[in-house]
């Protein structure tokens, strides 16, 4: 049996996440998505985006903090 309350809660969380992602810059969104959804390492993301590994890690950390707020 499907729990409608749980389904509504999931939808609400998805909408909240989408709204939060829209508040990030395109570069920040790309780094977040490549890291968390595609599973790329910061080194791999750096190669894809032509950024230093340390820059990717820094932007990932800052972007994640923005999403938490």
Secondary structure in CASP SS format (residue, H / E / C, confidence):
PFRMAT SS
TARGET T0000
AUTHOR 0000-0000-0000
METHOD secondary structure of the structure
MODEL  1
X C 1.00
X C 1.00
X C 1.00
X H 1.00
X H 1.00
X H 1.00
X H 1.00
X H 1.00
X H 1.00
X H 1.00
X H 1.00
X H 1.00
X H 1.00
X H 1.00
X H 1.00
X H 1.00
X H 1.00
X H 1.00
X H 1.00
X H 1.00
X H 1.00
X H 1.00
X C 1.00
X C 1.00
X C 1.00
X H 1.00
X H 1.00
X H 1.00
X H 1.00
X H 1.00
X H 1.00
X H 1.00
X H 1.00
X H 1.00
X H 1.00
X H 1.00
X C 1.00
X C 1.00
X C 1.00
X C 1.00
X C 1.00
X H 1.00
X H 1.00
X H 1.00
X H 1.00
X H 1.00
X H 1.00
X H 1.00
X H 1.00
X C 1.00
X C 1.00
X C 1.00
X H 1.00
X H 1.00
X H 1.00
X H 1.00
X H 1.00
X H 1.00
X H 1.00
X H 1.00
X H 1.00
X H 1.00
X H 1.00
X H 1.00
X H 1.00
X H 1.00
X H 1.00
X H 1.00
X C 1.00
END
